[in-house]
Amino acid sequence: MRWAFVGIGRVTHRMVEAVRAAGHEVVFCAGRDLNKLRDWQDRFAVRYGTTNLHAACNSHQVDAVYVALPPSLHTEFATIALRAGKRVLCEKSLSVNVDQAEIIRQTVRETKIPLVHATAFPHHPRSVAMRKIIESGELGEICRVSVACSVGGILDRKDHRGDASAGGGCLLDLGWYCVYSTLWFTGFRPAHMHSIGTRVSTDPTSAWYQVQTVAKLESPSSTTHPLAHRSLVASWDCGYEAAGRKWIEIAGTQASVICDDFLRPWDFDKPRFWVHGSDGKARCETQGVGVFQEAQMVRSVENISFDESLDALSLAIETQSILSRIDAQLSPGV
């Protein structure tokens, strides 16, 4: 497939490599700053570039559009691309709130064109292997789900992450992974939540700098999900102050699954996770050596069916809704 990149920030650097590794090509790029656009074109050898983002979405030269703009612009440009008949890969968070995310879903339904959100870890074989163990019952009744995601010093980049009006802040950025991974790995949903957080500045509308949430989880009626212990609780920790963390533990009455780099392996050739048993022993498992998960995600945009796209989108919108609930709880009256 021929791709247009709408947005040329740091997140796109890995994705150029992923598109090419998938056997596709980047033929068009669009950015709002002409000088940065030309530098990006030269660096990645992309032939066509424009500061007209709408034109990139509508170009007859492309089959798919990667929306890599700040979240406040996702809905606008994802829907333009869908209405132009392009398959879409949209960065997370899907949008800035659940109402805007629902507009994206409605446009997918109307156009019958698939959209994939750019949450890459489910496309790695290791994640699939971890979920199979969780669903198998080996862990016993699930008691705890703990997820920690942080990137220290990220505000020094002076990008949209420090701007709440653009959809910045750790809650939508890294909290997305905390919530989405809980839903994806376990199927459990939060019934009640309690959150605390610190903002980037003293301005009560500024972006979130760090957020911690404790959630009482409940299991849906479906028998395909693991068994839930009556004390089942999730702990979600995201922030821009602690050094890089991408850690998850799912603990049961018989064993725990632990992965210290579940978002992306620290070492491309060592995609490991551990199962710790109640007998004090642990086993290390390795799955998907050498797999480039972002390239797998790109291939999914080409191969996913409309119905599969809607199913995946539903989980993303549920994630967006939970994040909105956390933000509302943290910001009463704001």
KOLTIVO-516019 format. One line per field, with one value per residue (C-alpha): residue in one letter; x, y, z; residue number from 1. Coordinates in Angstrom, 3 decimals, always signed. Example, Ala and Ser with C-alpha at 12.3 -4.5 7.8 and 13.67 -1.06 7.14 Angstrom:
BEGIN
rest = [a, s]
c1 = [+12.300, +13.670]
c2 = [-4.500, -1.060]
c3 = [+7.800, +7.140]
nr = [1, 2]
//
This chain:
BEGIN
rest = [m, r, w, a, f, v, g, i, g, r, v, t, h, r, m, v, e, a, v, r, a, a, g, h, e, v, v, f, c, a, g, r, d, l, n, k, l, r, d, w, q, d, r, f, a, v, r, y, g, t, t, n, l, h, a, a, c, n, s, h, q, v, d, a, v, y, v, a, l, p, p, s, l, h, t, e, f, a, t, i, a, l, r, a, g, k, r, v, l, c, e, k, s, l, s, v, n, v, d, q, a, e, i, i, r, q, t, v, r, e, t, k, i, p, l, v, h, a, t, a, f, p, h, h, p, r, s, v, a, m, r, k, i, i, e, s, g, e, l, g, e, i, c, r, v, s, v, a, c, s, v, g, g, i, l, d, r, k, d, h, r, g, d, a, s, a, g, g, g, c, l, l, d, l, g, w, y, c, v, y, s, t, l, w, f, t, g, f, r, p, a, h, m, h, s, i, g, t, r, v, s, t, d, p, t, s, a, w, y, q, v, q, t, v, a, k, l, e, s, p, s, s, t, t, h, p, l, a, h, r, s, l, v, a, s, w, d, c, g, y, e, a, a, g, r, k, w, i, e, i, a, g, t, q, a, s, v, i, c, d, d, f, l, r, p, w, d, f, d, k, p, r, f, w, v, h, g, s, d, g, k, a, r, c, e, t, q, g, v, g, v, f, q, e, a, q, m, v, r, s, v, e, n, i, s, f, d, e, s, l, d, a, l, s, l, a, i, e, t, q, s, i, l, s, r, i, d, a, q, l, s, p, g, v]
c1 = [+0.000, +0.985, +0.902, +0.498, +1.837, -0.254, +1.972, +5.770, +6.630, +9.048, +6.513, +6.661, +10.342, +9.800, +6.666, +8.490, +10.698, +7.632, +5.793, +8.813, +9.446, +5.853, +6.588, +4.626, +5.849, +5.550, +4.827, +3.352, +3.907, +2.150, +3.255, +2.318, +5.873, +7.421, +11.055, +10.494, +8.567, +11.448, +13.934, +11.676, +11.330, +15.085, +15.758, +13.308, +13.475, +9.763, +8.998, +5.860, +5.240, +2.723, +1.613, -1.979, -3.020, -6.410, -4.770, -2.642, -5.734, -7.492, -4.552, -5.179, -1.547, -2.173, -4.198, -3.788, -3.289, -1.359, -2.763, +0.149, -1.074, -1.893, -5.062, -7.144, -6.799, -7.368, -11.108, -10.929, -8.270, -9.224, -12.741, -11.489, -9.271, -12.054, -14.466, -11.765, -11.793, -8.434, -7.712, -6.523, -3.968, -4.697, -2.321, -3.496, -5.247, -8.037, -9.188, -9.480, -12.776, -15.310, -17.702, -14.974, -13.997, -17.601, -17.549, -14.653, -16.548, -19.671, -17.626, -16.114, -19.635, -20.843, -17.903, -17.306, -13.578, -11.406, -9.524, -6.839, -5.617, -1.857, -1.560, +1.150, +1.700, -1.328, +0.344, +3.331, +3.242, +4.469, +1.318, -0.839, +1.085, +0.651, -3.074, -3.438, -1.843, -4.100, -7.204, -6.116, -6.774, -3.144, -3.006, -6.081, -8.500, -7.125, -6.575, -4.444, -3.649, -0.759, +0.446, +3.123, +4.010, +6.268, +8.673, +10.958, +11.859, +9.383, +8.160, +11.621, +10.720, +8.274, +5.702, +1.948, +2.303, +2.497, -0.588, -3.919, -5.850, -4.033, -4.818, -1.479, -0.683, +0.248, -3.349, -4.252, -0.684, +0.446, -2.726, -4.091, -1.713, -2.606, -6.327, -6.208, -3.811, -6.076, -9.078, -7.147, -5.315, -8.115, -11.493, -12.121, -13.794, -13.590, -16.688, -15.290, -12.139, -10.174, -7.477, -4.895, -2.700, -0.397, -0.645, +2.156, +1.549, -0.641, -3.188, -6.186, -6.708, -3.094, -2.042, -1.581, +2.015, +1.372, -1.765, -2.346, -5.631, -6.873, -9.836, -12.164, -12.552, -15.407, -15.668, -18.210, -20.526, -18.596, -16.950, -13.986, -12.446, -10.295, -11.906, -12.010, -11.284, -13.707, -10.831, -9.894, -8.227, -6.173, -3.399, -2.574, +0.460, +1.456, +3.657, +6.292, +8.687, +9.926, +12.434, +11.085, +8.712, +6.424, +5.629, +2.631, +1.816, -1.337, -1.466, -3.720, -4.190, -1.913, +0.593, +1.455, +2.418, +5.038, +6.535, +8.816, +8.625, +5.207, +4.712, +7.793, +10.718, +13.769, +15.801, +14.345, +15.728, +14.653, +10.861, +10.525, +8.006, +7.865, +5.358, +5.890, +4.251, +2.978, +5.741, +8.351, +9.607, +9.555, +9.818, +10.900, +9.151, +10.275, +7.876, +8.266, +12.036, +12.845, +9.226, +8.785, +5.389, +4.818, +5.312, +2.749, +0.397, +0.898, +0.064, -3.091, -4.295, -4.079, -5.627, -8.189, -11.854, -14.485, -16.066, -12.696, -11.926, -15.174, -14.493, -11.029, -12.387, -14.970, -12.220, -10.395, -13.527, -14.145, -10.585, -11.266, -14.425, -12.597, -9.898, -12.598, -14.095, -10.702, -10.165, -13.617, -12.913, -9.615, -11.122, -14.455, -15.956, -13.194]
c2 = [+0.000, +3.606, +5.730, +9.376, +10.484, +13.336, +14.660, +14.370, +14.300, +11.947, +9.123, +8.886, +7.966, +4.363, +4.166, +5.004, +2.008, -0.098, +0.775, -0.137, -3.337, -4.338, -4.036, -0.798, +2.666, +6.175, +8.401, +11.517, +13.493, +16.503, +18.852, +22.298, +23.720, +23.939, +23.865, +20.833, +19.186, +19.574, +18.262, +15.252, +14.572, +14.660, +12.466, +9.751, +10.174, +10.775, +12.285, +14.327, +16.765, +19.467, +21.785, +21.171, +18.330, +17.966, +17.474, +14.615, +12.853, +13.200, +12.414, +9.881, +8.825, +7.033, +4.077, +4.618, +7.533, +7.529, +10.247, +11.222, +14.607, +15.724, +13.993, +17.180, +16.810, +13.066, +13.174, +15.820, +14.172, +10.548, +11.266, +13.234, +10.304, +7.759, +9.792, +9.919, +6.104, +5.636, +3.024, +4.786, +4.163, +6.673, +7.390, +6.940, +8.289, +7.907, +11.457, +13.889, +12.554, +9.817, +12.028, +12.792, +9.117, +8.171, +10.449, +8.392, +5.144, +6.505, +7.537, +4.044, +2.616, +5.032, +4.595, +0.871, +1.684, +0.135, +2.225, +0.814, +2.689, +2.692, +0.638, -1.761, -4.294, -6.520, -7.163, -8.899, -12.717, -12.299, -10.390, -13.110, -15.780, -13.867, -13.507, -17.237, -18.057, -15.564, -17.008, -20.626, -20.488, -21.233, -18.126, -19.135, -16.389, -12.991, -10.684, -7.811, -6.034, -3.574, -1.429, +1.289, +3.480, +6.518, +8.543, +10.879, +14.289, +14.124, +17.677, +18.940, +18.118, +21.064, +19.203, +18.770, +16.563, +19.608, +21.205, +20.006, +21.798, +19.648, +16.447, +16.400, +15.080, +11.693, +10.494, +10.343, +9.542, +6.832, +6.198, +4.915, +1.943, +1.252, +1.038, -0.546, -3.293, -4.197, -4.544, -6.373, -8.878, -9.683, -8.408, -6.956, -3.557, -0.906, -0.618, +2.035, +4.146, +6.490, +8.706, +11.246, +13.363, +16.306, +18.794, +20.280, +23.667, +25.298, +26.136, +23.861, +23.231, +22.327, +18.885, +15.959, +15.356, +12.174, +10.182, +7.128, +5.231, +2.341, +0.609, -2.055, -4.389, -6.677, -9.548, -9.607, -12.579, -14.110, -17.430, -16.699, -14.387, -15.525, -15.965, -12.886, -13.005, -11.019, -8.673, -7.933, -4.499, -2.695, -0.182, +2.196, +4.474, +6.900, +9.962, +12.158, +12.244, +8.671, +7.068, +4.833, +2.113, -0.164, -2.791, -5.070, -7.741, -9.829, -11.758, -14.645, -17.008, -19.611, -17.652, -14.287, -13.113, -10.360, -8.392, -5.406, -4.124, -5.167, -2.126, -3.009, -5.319, -3.461, -5.944, -6.802, -10.340, -10.991, -10.583, -12.242, -12.513, -14.486, -16.705, -16.764, -19.675, -19.989, -22.556, -19.799, -20.847, -18.789, -19.662, -17.336, -17.561, -16.030, -15.423, -13.555, -13.182, -10.553, -9.529, -5.854, -5.252, -1.909, -3.574, -6.185, -3.348, -1.774, -5.085, -5.273, -2.009, -3.676, -6.998, -6.190, -6.611, -3.975, -6.053, -6.760, -3.064, -2.211, -4.764, -3.335, +0.198, -0.623, -1.508, +1.719, +3.778, +2.005, +2.944, +6.548, +6.531, +5.235, +7.884, +10.547, +9.231, +9.433, +12.971, +14.025, +12.486, +14.381, +17.655, +18.259, +21.521, +22.284]
c3 = [+0.000, -0.587, +2.558, +3.430, +6.814, +8.175, +10.933, +11.060, +14.775, +16.532, +16.630, +12.828, +12.689, +13.750, +11.637, +8.394, +9.090, +9.946, +6.729, +4.648, +6.628, +5.872, +2.151, +1.760, +0.788, +2.172, -0.823, +0.785, +3.984, +5.428, +8.187, +9.370, +9.425, +5.947, +7.106, +9.329, +6.512, +4.069, +6.629, +7.276, +3.534, +3.067, +6.066, +5.027, +1.249, +0.753, -2.636, -2.041, +0.781, +1.577, +4.334, +3.196, +5.507, +3.847, +0.466, +1.805, +3.134, -0.228, -2.496, -5.275, -4.888, -1.577, -0.307, +3.437, +5.819, +9.087, +11.354, +13.607, +14.796, +18.353, +19.649, +19.301, +15.505, +15.206, +14.666, +11.955, +9.847, +10.454, +9.235, +6.204, +5.210, +5.726, +3.597, +0.921, +0.872, +2.615, +5.242, +8.371, +11.091, +13.852, +16.703, +20.262, +22.114, +19.591, +20.319, +23.236, +24.601, +24.020, +22.013, +19.485, +19.389, +18.661, +15.618, +14.278, +14.855, +13.183, +10.159, +9.939, +9.964, +7.301, +4.953, +5.585, +5.578, +8.346, +10.862, +13.174, +16.246, +16.689, +19.881, +18.796, +21.602, +20.719, +17.348, +18.979, +19.430, +23.008, +23.967, +22.432, +24.365, +27.620, +27.070, +26.353, +29.712, +31.498, +29.823, +30.413, +34.146, +35.048, +37.244, +39.239, +40.185, +39.175, +42.159, +40.869, +37.614, +37.918, +35.018, +35.109, +32.129, +32.362, +30.249, +32.158, +30.758, +27.898, +28.511, +27.571, +23.960, +23.969, +21.899, +22.335, +25.420, +27.667, +26.101, +27.459, +24.700, +22.117, +24.000, +25.798, +29.242, +30.630, +31.103, +27.412, +26.387, +28.830, +30.799, +27.489, +27.728, +31.358, +30.682, +27.233, +28.334, +31.262, +28.967, +26.251, +28.452, +30.908, +29.716, +33.189, +33.478, +36.207, +38.379, +40.730, +40.525, +42.758, +41.237, +42.298, +40.057, +39.568, +36.718, +34.636, +36.266, +38.900, +36.212, +36.977, +33.265, +32.452, +31.265, +33.640, +34.721, +36.710, +37.520, +39.703, +39.710, +41.791, +40.171, +41.513, +38.553, +37.651, +35.234, +32.402, +32.157, +29.250, +30.140, +27.852, +30.418, +33.361, +36.745, +38.950, +42.668, +44.813, +45.772, +42.139, +41.881, +39.223, +39.847, +36.981, +37.246, +34.498, +34.478, +32.923, +35.876, +36.446, +34.084, +31.334, +32.515, +30.495, +33.073, +33.701, +36.279, +36.323, +39.582, +40.486, +43.392, +41.777, +39.683, +38.133, +34.652, +34.675, +31.794, +32.295, +28.695, +27.420, +25.170, +23.117, +23.964, +25.238, +23.210, +19.801, +20.057, +23.671, +23.877, +27.277, +30.062, +33.294, +35.041, +38.821, +40.619, +44.171, +44.737, +44.580, +41.159, +37.976, +34.317, +31.553, +28.210, +24.922, +22.053, +18.773, +18.495, +15.884, +15.310, +14.422, +16.018, +14.303, +10.909, +11.956, +12.864, +9.435, +7.766, +9.841, +8.304, +4.897, +5.931, +8.621, +7.724, +8.379, +11.183, +12.805, +12.665, +14.439, +17.183, +17.857, +17.697, +20.361, +22.834, +22.008, +22.573, +25.864, +26.851, +25.870, +27.980, +31.068, +30.682, +30.451, +33.693, +35.401, +34.158, +35.362, +38.777, +38.995, +37.774, +39.519, +38.390, +35.863]
nr = [1, 2, 3, 4, 5, 6, 7, 8, 9, 10, 11, 12, 13, 14, 15, 16, 17, 18, 19, 20, 21, 22, 23, 24, 25, 26, 27, 28, 29, 30, 31, 32, 33, 34, 35, 36, 37, 38, 39, 40, 41, 42, 43, 44, 45, 46, 47, 48, 49, 50, 51, 52, 53, 54, 55, 56, 57, 58, 59, 60, 61, 62, 63, 64, 65, 66, 67, 68, 69, 70, 71, 72, 73, 74, 75, 76, 77, 78, 79, 80, 81, 82, 83, 84, 85, 86, 87, 88, 89, 90, 91, 92, 93, 94, 95, 96, 97, 98, 99, 100, 101, 102, 103, 104, 105, 106, 107, 108, 109, 110, 111, 112, 113, 114, 115, 116, 117, 118, 119, 120, 121, 122, 123, 124, 125, 126, 127, 128, 129, 130, 131, 132, 133, 134, 135, 136, 137, 138, 139, 140, 141, 142, 143, 144, 145, 146, 147, 148, 149, 150, 151, 152, 153, 154, 155, 156, 157, 158, 159, 160, 161, 162, 163, 164, 165, 166, 167, 168, 169, 170, 171, 172, 173, 174, 175, 176, 177, 178, 179, 180, 181, 182, 183, 184, 185, 186, 187, 188, 189, 190, 191, 192, 193, 194, 195, 196, 197, 198, 199, 200, 201, 202, 203, 204, 205, 206, 207, 208, 209, 210, 211, 212, 213, 214, 215, 216, 217, 218, 219, 220, 221, 222, 223, 224, 225, 226, 227, 228, 229, 230, 231, 232, 233, 234, 235, 236, 237, 238, 239, 240, 241, 242, 243, 244, 245, 246, 247, 248, 249, 250, 251, 252, 253, 254, 255, 256, 257, 258, 259, 260, 261, 262, 263, 264, 265, 266, 267, 268, 269, 270, 271, 272, 273, 274, 275, 276, 277, 278, 279, 280, 281, 282, 283, 284, 285, 286, 287, 288, 289, 290, 291, 292, 293, 294, 295, 296, 297, 298, 299, 300, 301, 302, 303, 304, 305, 306, 307, 308, 309, 310, 311, 312, 313, 314, 315, 316, 317, 318, 319, 320, 321, 322, 323, 324, 325, 326, 327, 328, 329, 330, 331, 332, 333, 334]
//
